[in-house]
Amino acid sequence: MDMTYDVVVIGAGHAGCEAAAAAANMGSKTCLVTMDMNKIAQMSCNPAIGGIAKGQIVREVDALGGYTGLVTDSTAIQFRLLNRSKGPAMWSPRAQCDRNKFIWAWREVLENRPNLHIWQDTVRRIIIKDGEVRGVETMWGITLHARCVVLTAGTFLNGLMHVGRVMVPGGRMAEPASYGLTESIAEHGMEYGRMKTGTPVRIDARSVHFEDMDIQEGEADFHKFSFLDNGVRHLKQLPCWTCFTNKDVHETLRKGLPDSPLYNGQIRSIGPRYCPSIETKIVTFPDKTQHQLFLEPEGETTQEMYLNGFSSSLPIDIQVAALKKIPAFRDMVIYRPGYAIEYDYFDPTQLRHTLESKKIKNLFLAGQVNGTTGYEEAAGQGIIAGINAHINCHGGKPFVLGRDEAYIGVLIDDLVTKGVDEPYRMFTSRAEYRILLRMDDADMRLTEKSWEAGLADNRRHQLMKSKREAIERLIGFARNYSIKPALINDTLERLGTTPLRQGCKLADLIGRPQLDISILAPHIAAFQRELDNITDRREETIEAAEILLKYEGYINRERMIADKLSRLESIRIKGRFDYNAIQSLSTEARQKLTRIDPETIAQASRIPGVSPSDINVLLVLCGR
């Protein structure tokens, strides 16, 4: 049995699946090692994909040629487009998925990838010689030789679960932790720390009084995650439900705080600030009398439901007693309690933008081992690590996305430049160019780049090109077609917008906030014919064209700013200076620049503690 590979991926979570698929699709002989083939791409926490900023990442992964979007579309049991009341830069897709069907859809993808082998085992040690990866050793004494290794071990590295004062080793409920891996890397100079995350109780739907909850239906329009023309959702669409905690719930929770691992000293690591446990909420916000909860289905046929907003590691009896003070849960029966988990992560400032370690050649890290939280952040890192692992094996230019090209670029740049002091979660506010990083145009931004690198296939590339041509035709028509007042003024007055005094271009009318293409097209026969000529992904194409017309000024202004700042990205300084010898830099800047060793002036400017005056010193030394 040949156990020699180009790329070995450790862990089959969301990062590992994307990394393995990417490397294999690009032509690398790849092995994906997982403890349990029945838990591939397991949704350890919420059975949902997407959300604010996270949905944009999934669309970017899809545009690059990944599979998270396709798998989500095929297993969705509810879809919603969040932030519809805001501008398109804030629109974010989100889907509830059938947890088990999600796993099997991913297995079908992976088991049918040429060049990809799945090996069920536990990696105990990464083999490193002379500062370079040589392979891995497993629990069964197998050696998998590899030119590159991608570590995507999630929460399994020395994982420890907490419920009240009970502590159980494990990577997640009912699954063993991974031992030895952290140490085999740390002995080669990689620094690591501990983080914490948590998950809520799972509730039996048969015990819930839904009449005491508010229903939250999904949406059924054309929006989805994948840019491929992969049809409509075929699973039964289910609602979510909402309710609130109350004073009695909070009082019961407070009684359990002395036994809370978060407050009795049992857990010392830092949890995600933006997804706090219920006990953290009542301590942080003592004056709030209620917190909203979302009860979400775990699948199309199962009775198991997920209580979003009630992550907890309090004792089981406290969790149950508190929830029973909510009318909808007065007769509640649970499948299992909420719990917290502590795990090892590696300081991501030790990585390059390719996600390769600076200290161990051909070792890549992706996902929660880099201090992030979320399936989407993991998938985004995974596909970049997989692409670059293949490149390291077979040659090529490093594949790196800029902050003005993708949320994935923002994510990775934040990690390797700033590091983390808590589990990192993506938000639209982290991106300074979010008008350029909309969900509607991820394919326009990234598919060409991925196709040139060898990942996105010809079908995806041709679909992107045909969509771009259709968008350009629509925009060209709107900019050149003159419309007369007599044709449209009645409609404009009825909609409360200023009538025309003289003819104008159709694009000027589309730019008005009260108007859109669907309103104007029925009044302009020539325009309607243009729209009718679009038969492939019609709604998606029209929406993309309308966004470009309506927000052209904002988009152009942000692109101008991005291009101006990109000049600093072209000034490479890695390996150019001995920062400790530059006395005109501040002490903090010398320390930070030495530790991070930035690639460019632009990256140096984003390092916390490096001031504008420090950047000016470097520019002078560069002769600028």
ABEGO torsion letter per residue (X at the ends): XBABBABBBBEABAAAAAAAAAAAAAGBBBBBBBABAAABGBBABBBBBEEBGAAAAAAAAAAAGBAAAAAAAAABABBBBBGAABBAAABBBBBBBBAAAAAAAAAAAAAABBGBBBBBBBBABBBBBGGBBAEBBBAAGBBBBBABBBBBAEAABGBBBBBEABBBBEABBGBBBBBGAAAAAAAAGBBBBBBBBBBBBBBBAAABBAAABBBBBBBABABBABABBAEBBABBBBBBBBBBBBAAAAAAAAAAAAABAAAAGABABBBBAABBBAAAAAAABAABABBBBBBBBABAABABBBBBGABBABBAAAAAAAAAABAAAAABBBABBBBBBBBBBBBAAABBAAGBBAABBGBBBBEAAAGBBEAAAAAAAAAAAAAAAAAAAAEEBBBBBBAAABAAAAAAAAAAAAEBABBBBBBAAABAAAAAABAAAAAAAAAAAAAAAGABBAAAAAAAAAAAAAAAAAAAAAAABBBBAAAAAAAAAAAGBBBBABBBBAAAAAABAABBAAAAAAABAAAAAAAAABABGAAAAAAAAAAAAAAAAAAAAAAAAAAAAAAAAABBABGABBAAABAABBAAAAAAAAAAGBABAAAAAABBGBBAAAAAAAAAAAGX
